Amino acid sequence: MVIGVVVGICVLLLILGFLVPRLSNHARHGTDKGFGLGQRAGSKAPGPIGTLLSKSFGKSQRAADKSHSTGKSAREKLPF
């Protein structure tokens, strides 16, 4: 379920980055805030579970940012 949500966010940011690059920055900042909140909350969990939760939110944030930048760079390569 969570993986599907992260994949959906990545696809949405990819499409937004391609279609409206400037306006998509707001969506990227919003997802960064959400993943950052989850990462901070996960790091407060005890033991190795906290590390695992913190890492998973960090990697999800990195994947969303990479998806957004891929959409923007694909838009820049268009001939028009």
N, CA, C and O atoms as a GROMACS GRO file, in nm:
protein
  320
    1MET      N    1   0.082  -0.119   0.000
    1MET     CA    2   0.000   0.000   0.000
    1MET      C    3   0.087   0.126   0.000
    1MET      O    4   0.066   0.217  -0.080
    2VAL      N    5   0.184   0.128   0.092
    2VAL     CA    6   0.271   0.245   0.102
    2VAL      C    7   0.357   0.257  -0.024
    2VAL      O    8   0.382   0.368  -0.073
    3ILE      N    9   0.402   0.144  -0.077
    3ILE     CA   10   0.483   0.146  -0.198
    3ILE      C   11   0.402   0.202  -0.314
    3ILE      O   12   0.454   0.279  -0.395
    4GLY      N   13   0.276   0.166  -0.322
    4GLY     CA   14   0.189   0.218  -0.428
    4GLY      C   15   0.171   0.368  -0.418
    4GLY      O   16   0.166   0.438  -0.519
    5VAL      N   17   0.161   0.419  -0.296
    5VAL     CA   18   0.147   0.564  -0.276
    5VAL      C   19   0.273   0.636  -0.319
    5VAL      O   20   0.266   0.740  -0.385
    6VAL      N   21   0.389   0.582  -0.284
    6VAL     CA   22   0.516   0.645  -0.321
    6VAL      C   23   0.533   0.642  -0.474
    6VAL      O   24   0.576   0.741  -0.533
    7VAL      N   25   0.499   0.531  -0.536
    7VAL     CA   26   0.507   0.523  -0.682
    7VAL      C   27   0.411   0.622  -0.747
    7VAL      O   28   0.446   0.686  -0.846
    8GLY      N   29   0.292   0.636  -0.692
    8GLY     CA   30   0.195   0.733  -0.743
    8GLY      C   31   0.246   0.876  -0.732
    8GLY      O   32   0.229   0.956  -0.824
    9ILE      N   33   0.309   0.908  -0.620
    9ILE     CA   34   0.365   1.042  -0.602
    9ILE      C   35   0.477   1.066  -0.703
    9ILE      O   36   0.487   1.174  -0.760
   10CYS      N   37   0.561   0.964  -0.724
   10CYS     CA   38   0.671   0.980  -0.821
   10CYS      C   39   0.618   1.002  -0.962
   10CYS      O   40   0.670   1.087  -1.035
   11VAL      N   41   0.516   0.927  -1.000
   11VAL     CA   42   0.459   0.944  -1.134
   11VAL      C   43   0.394   1.081  -1.146
   11VAL      O   44   0.408   1.147  -1.249
   12LEU      N   45   0.324   1.124  -1.044
   12LEU     CA   46   0.260   1.255  -1.047
   12LEU      C   47   0.364   1.367  -1.059
   12LEU      O   48   0.345   1.461  -1.136
   13LEU      N   49   0.472   1.357  -0.984
   13LEU     CA   50   0.577   1.460  -0.991
   13LEU      C   51   0.648   1.457  -1.127
   13LEU      O   52   0.689   1.561  -1.178
   14LEU      N   53   0.663   1.338  -1.184
   14LEU     CA   54   0.723   1.327  -1.317
   14LEU      C   55   0.638   1.398  -1.421
   14LEU      O   56   0.689   1.474  -1.504
   15ILE      N   57   0.508   1.374  -1.416
   15ILE     CA   58   0.416   1.437  -1.512
   15ILE      C   59   0.409   1.588  -1.490
   15ILE      O   60   0.413   1.665  -1.585
   16LEU      N   61   0.399   1.628  -1.365
   16LEU     CA   62   0.395   1.773  -1.336
   16LEU      C   63   0.525   1.841  -1.376
   16LEU      O   64   0.522   1.952  -1.429
   17GLY      N   65   0.638   1.777  -1.350
   17GLY     CA   66   0.766   1.833  -1.388
   17GLY      C   67   0.780   1.848  -1.538
   17GLY      O   68   0.847   1.939  -1.587
   18PHE      N   69   0.716   1.759  -1.612
   18PHE     CA   70   0.722   1.766  -1.757
   18PHE      C   71   0.626   1.871  -1.813
   18PHE      O   72   0.661   1.946  -1.904
   19LEU      N   73   0.505   1.876  -1.759
   19LEU     CA   74   0.404   1.966  -1.814
   19LEU      C   75   0.416   2.110  -1.765
   19LEU      O   76   0.410   2.204  -1.844
   20VAL      N   77   0.434   2.128  -1.636
   20VAL     CA   78   0.443   2.263  -1.577
   20VAL      C   79   0.562   2.268  -1.481
   20VAL      O   80   0.545   2.256  -1.360
   21PRO      N   81   0.683   2.287  -1.536
   21PRO     CA   82   0.803   2.276  -1.451
   21PRO      C   83   0.809   2.376  -1.336
   21PRO      O   84   0.851   2.340  -1.226
   22ARG      N   85   0.767   2.500  -1.358
   22ARG     CA   86   0.777   2.598  -1.251
   22ARG      C   87   0.675   2.573  -1.141
   22ARG      O   88   0.707   2.584  -1.022
   23LEU      N   89   0.554   2.540  -1.179
   23LEU     CA   90   0.450   2.517  -1.079
   23LEU      C   91   0.468   2.385  -1.004
   23LEU      O   92   0.415   2.368  -0.895
   24SER      N   93   0.542   2.293  -1.063
   24SER     CA   94   0.561   2.163  -0.998
   24SER      C   95   0.653   2.172  -0.878
   24SER      O   96   0.657   2.079  -0.796
   25ASN      N   97   0.727   2.281  -0.864
   25ASN     CA   98   0.813   2.296  -0.748
   25ASN      C   99   0.733   2.301  -0.618
   25ASN      O  100   0.780   2.253  -0.515
   26HIS      N  101   0.613   2.358  -0.623
   26HIS     CA  102   0.528   2.362  -0.504
   26HIS      C  103   0.488   2.222  -0.460
   26HIS      O  104   0.488   2.191  -0.341
   27ALA      N  105   0.456   2.138  -0.557
   27ALA     CA  106   0.419   2.000  -0.524
   27ALA      C  107   0.539   1.924  -0.467
   27ALA      O  108   0.525   1.844  -0.374
   28ARG      N  109   0.658   1.948  -0.523
   28ARG     CA  110   0.778   1.880  -0.474
   28ARG      C  111   0.809   1.923  -0.331
   28ARG      O  112   0.846   1.840  -0.248
   29HIS      N  113   0.796   2.052  -0.303
   29HIS     CA  114   0.822   2.099  -0.167
   29HIS      C  115   0.721   2.040  -0.069
   29HIS      O  116   0.757   2.007   0.045
   30GLY      N  117   0.597   2.025  -0.111
   30GLY     CA  118   0.496   1.964  -0.025
   30GLY      C  119   0.526   1.820   0.007
   30GLY      O  120   0.512   1.777   0.121
   31THR      N  121   0.569   1.743  -0.094
   31THR     CA  122   0.604   1.603  -0.068
   31THR      C  123   0.730   1.594   0.017
   31THR      O  124   0.743   1.504   0.100
   32ASP      N  125   0.824   1.686  -0.004
   32ASP     CA  126   0.945   1.686   0.079
   32ASP      C  127   0.910   1.711   0.225
   32ASP      O  128   0.968   1.650   0.315
   33LYS      N  129   0.815   1.801   0.250
   33LYS     CA  130   0.772   1.827   0.388
   33LYS      C  131   0.708   1.702   0.449
   33LYS      O  132   0.734   1.668   0.564
   34GLY      N  133   0.624   1.635   0.370
   34GLY     CA  134   0.558   1.515   0.421
   34GLY      C  135   0.656   1.402   0.450
   34GLY      O  136   0.648   1.338   0.554
   35PHE      N  137   0.749   1.379   0.356
   35PHE     CA  138   0.848   1.274   0.380
   35PHE      C  139   0.942   1.312   0.493
   35PHE      O  140   0.984   1.225   0.569
   36GLY      N  141   0.974   1.439   0.505
   36GLY     CA  142   1.060   1.484   0.615
   36GLY      C  143   0.994   1.464   0.749
   36GLY      O  144   1.059   1.424   0.846
   37LEU      N  145   0.864   1.490   0.755
   37LEU     CA  146   0.789   1.469   0.878
   37LEU      C  147   0.788   1.321   0.916
   37LEU      O  148   0.809   1.285   1.031
   38GLY      N  149   0.765   1.236   0.816
   38GLY     CA  150   0.768   1.092   0.841
   38GLY      C  151   0.905   1.044   0.882
   38GLY      O  152   0.918   0.956   0.968
   39GLN      N  153   1.008   1.101   0.822
   39GLN     CA  154   1.145   1.062   0.856
   39GLN      C  155   1.179   1.101   0.999
   39GLN      O  156   1.242   1.024   1.071
   40ARG      N  157   1.139   1.220   1.040
   40ARG     CA  158   1.166   1.263   1.178
   40ARG      C  159   1.086   1.179   1.278
   40ARG      O  160   1.138   1.142   1.383
   41ALA      N  161   0.962   1.150   1.245
   41ALA     CA  162   0.880   1.069   1.335
   41ALA      C  163   0.933   0.926   1.343
   41ALA      O  164   0.934   0.865   1.450
   42GLY      N  165   0.978   0.873   1.229
   42GLY     CA  166   1.030   0.737   1.227
   42GLY      C  167   1.160   0.725   1.304
   42GLY      O  168   1.187   0.620   1.363
   43SER      N  169   1.240   0.828   1.304
   43SER     CA  170   1.369   0.821   1.374
   43SER      C  171   1.352   0.819   1.525
   43SER      O  172   1.444   0.782   1.597
   44LYS      N  173   1.236   0.859   1.572
   44LYS     CA  174   1.211   0.858   1.717
   44LYS      C  175   1.168   0.722   1.768
   44LYS      O  176   1.159   0.700   1.889
   45ALA      N  177   1.141   0.629   1.676
   45ALA     CA  178   1.104   0.494   1.719
   45ALA      C  179   1.227   0.425   1.778
   45ALA      O  180   1.339   0.453   1.738
   46PRO      N  181   1.205   0.336   1.873
   46PRO     CA  182   1.320   0.275   1.942
   46PRO      C  183   1.391   0.169   1.856
   46PRO      O  184   1.330   0.099   1.776
   47GLY      N  185   1.521   0.162   1.876
   47GLY     CA  186   1.602   0.055   1.819
   47GLY      C  187   1.616   0.060   1.668
   47GLY      O  188   1.608   0.166   1.606
   48PRO      N  189   1.637  -0.059   1.609
   48PRO     CA  190   1.657  -0.067   1.465
   48PRO      C  191   1.533  -0.033   1.383
   48PRO      O  192   1.542  -0.003   1.264
   49ILE      N  193   1.418  -0.039   1.445
   49ILE     CA  194   1.294  -0.003   1.375
   49ILE      C  195   1.297   0.145   1.338
   49ILE      O  196   1.254   0.183   1.230
   50GLY      N  197   1.348   0.227   1.427
   50GLY     CA  198   1.359   0.370   1.400
   50GLY      C  199   1.451   0.398   1.282
   50GLY      O  200   1.421   0.484   1.198
   51THR      N  201   1.562   0.326   1.276
   51THR     CA  202   1.655   0.343   1.164
   51THR      C  203   1.590   0.300   1.033
   51THR      O  204   1.605   0.366   0.931
   52LEU      N  205   1.519   0.187   1.038
   52LEU     CA  206   1.453   0.136   0.918
   52LEU      C  207   1.346   0.233   0.868
   52LEU      O  208   1.338   0.260   0.748
   53LEU      N  209   1.264   0.285   0.957
   53LEU     CA  210   1.160   0.379   0.917
   53LEU      C  211   1.219   0.509   0.864
   53LEU      O  212   1.171   0.563   0.765
   54SER      N  213   1.322   0.558   0.929
   54SER     CA  214   1.385   0.681   0.886
   54SER      C  215   1.447   0.665   0.748
   54SER      O  216   1.436   0.754   0.663
   55LYS      N  217   1.513   0.553   0.725
   55LYS     CA  218   1.575   0.528   0.595
   55LYS      C  219   1.471   0.516   0.485
   55LYS      O  220   1.491   0.567   0.374
   56SER      N  221   1.359   0.449   0.514
   56SER     CA  222   1.259   0.428   0.409
   56SER      C  223   1.197   0.561   0.366
   56SER      O  224   1.172   0.582   0.247
   57PHE      N  225   1.171   0.650   0.461
   57PHE     CA  226   1.117   0.780   0.423
   57PHE      C  227   1.221   0.863   0.348
   57PHE      O  228   1.187   0.938   0.257
   58GLY      N  229   1.347   0.852   0.387
   58GLY     CA  230   1.453   0.924   0.319
   58GLY      C  231   1.470   0.878   0.174
   58GLY      O  232   1.489   0.959   0.084
   59LYS      N  233   1.464   0.746   0.154
   59LYS     CA  234   1.477   0.694   0.018
   59LYS      C  235   1.355   0.728  -0.066
   59LYS      O  236   1.368   0.750  -0.187
   60SER      N  237   1.238   0.733  -0.006
   60SER     CA  238   1.118   0.773  -0.079
   60SER      C  239   1.128   0.919  -0.121
   60SER      O  240   1.088   0.955  -0.231
   61GLN      N  241   1.179   1.002  -0.033
   61GLN     CA  242   1.197   1.144  -0.065
   61GLN      C  243   1.298   1.160  -0.178
   61GLN      O  244   1.277   1.241  -0.268
   62ARG      N  245   1.405   1.084  -0.175
   62ARG     CA  246   1.506   1.091  -0.279
   62ARG      C  247   1.448   1.045  -0.414
   62ARG      O  248   1.478   1.104  -0.517
   63ALA      N  249   1.365   0.940  -0.412
   63ALA     CA  250   1.304   0.891  -0.536
   63ALA      C  251   1.208   0.994  -0.594
   63ALA      O  252   1.203   1.014  -0.715
   64ALA      N  253   1.131   1.060  -0.508
   64ALA     CA  254   1.038   1.162  -0.556
   64ALA      C  255   1.112   1.282  -0.615
   64ALA      O  256   1.071   1.336  -0.717
   65ASP      N  257   1.221   1.322  -0.551
   65ASP     CA  258   1.300   1.434  -0.603
   65ASP      C  259   1.365   1.398  -0.737
   65ASP      O  260   1.370   1.482  -0.827
   66LYS      N  261   1.413   1.276  -0.749
   66LYS     CA  262   1.474   1.233  -0.875
   66LYS      C  263   1.370   1.226  -0.986
   66LYS      O  264   1.399   1.262  -1.100
   67SER      N  265   1.251   1.180  -0.955
   67SER     CA  266   1.143   1.175  -1.053
   67SER      C  267   1.107   1.314  -1.101
   67SER      O  268   1.086   1.336  -1.220
   68HIS      N  269   1.101   1.409  -1.009
   68HIS     CA  270   1.069   1.547  -1.044
   68HIS      C  271   1.177   1.606  -1.133
   68HIS      O  272   1.146   1.672  -1.233
   69SER      N  273   1.303   1.585  -1.099
   69SER     CA  274   1.411   1.641  -1.179
   69SER      C  275   1.420   1.574  -1.316
   69SER      O  276   1.460   1.638  -1.414
   70THR      N  277   1.383   1.446  -1.326
   70THR     CA  278   1.381   1.378  -1.454
   70THR      C  279   1.275   1.438  -1.546
   70THR      O  280   1.299   1.456  -1.665
   71GLY      N  281   1.159   1.468  -1.491
   71GLY     CA  282   1.053   1.532  -1.570
   71GLY      C  283   1.094   1.670  -1.619
   71GLY      O  284   1.068   1.706  -1.734
   72LYS      N  285   1.159   1.746  -1.532
   72LYS     CA  286   1.204   1.880  -1.572
   72LYS      C  287   1.314   1.874  -1.677
   72LYS      O  288   1.314   1.954  -1.771
   73SER      N  289   1.406   1.781  -1.664
   73SER     CA  290   1.515   1.771  -1.762
   73SER      C  291   1.464   1.718  -1.896
   73SER      O  292   1.516   1.756  -2.000
   74ALA      N  293   1.362   1.632  -1.894
   74ALA     CA  294   1.304   1.585  -2.019
   74ALA      C  295   1.234   1.700  -2.091
   74ALA      O  296   1.237   1.708  -2.213
   75ARG      N  297   1.172   1.787  -2.015
   75ARG     CA  298   1.106   1.904  -2.074
   75ARG      C  299   1.209   1.997  -2.139
   75ARG      O  300   1.183   2.053  -2.245
   76GLU      N  301   1.324   2.014  -2.076
   76GLU     CA  302   1.428   2.102  -2.131
   76GLU      C  303   1.485   2.050  -2.262
   76GLU      O  304   1.533   2.129  -2.343
   77LYS      N  305   1.480   1.919  -2.284
   77LYS     CA  306   1.536   1.861  -2.405
   77LYS      C  307   1.443   1.871  -2.526
   77LYS      O  308   1.485   1.841  -2.638
   78LEU      N  309   1.318   1.912  -2.504
   78LEU     CA  310   1.226   1.923  -2.616
   78LEU      C  311   1.269   2.035  -2.710
   78LEU      O  312   1.328   2.133  -2.667
   79PRO      N  313   1.239   2.019  -2.839
   79PRO     CA  314   1.286   2.120  -2.935
   79PRO      C  315   1.208   2.250  -2.937
   79PRO      O  316   1.251   2.345  -3.003
   80PHE      N  317   1.097   2.259  -2.869
   80PHE     CA  318   1.020   2.385  -2.875
   80PHE      C  319   1.029   2.466  -2.751
   80PHE      O  320   0.970   2.573  -2.743
   0.00000   0.00000   0.00000
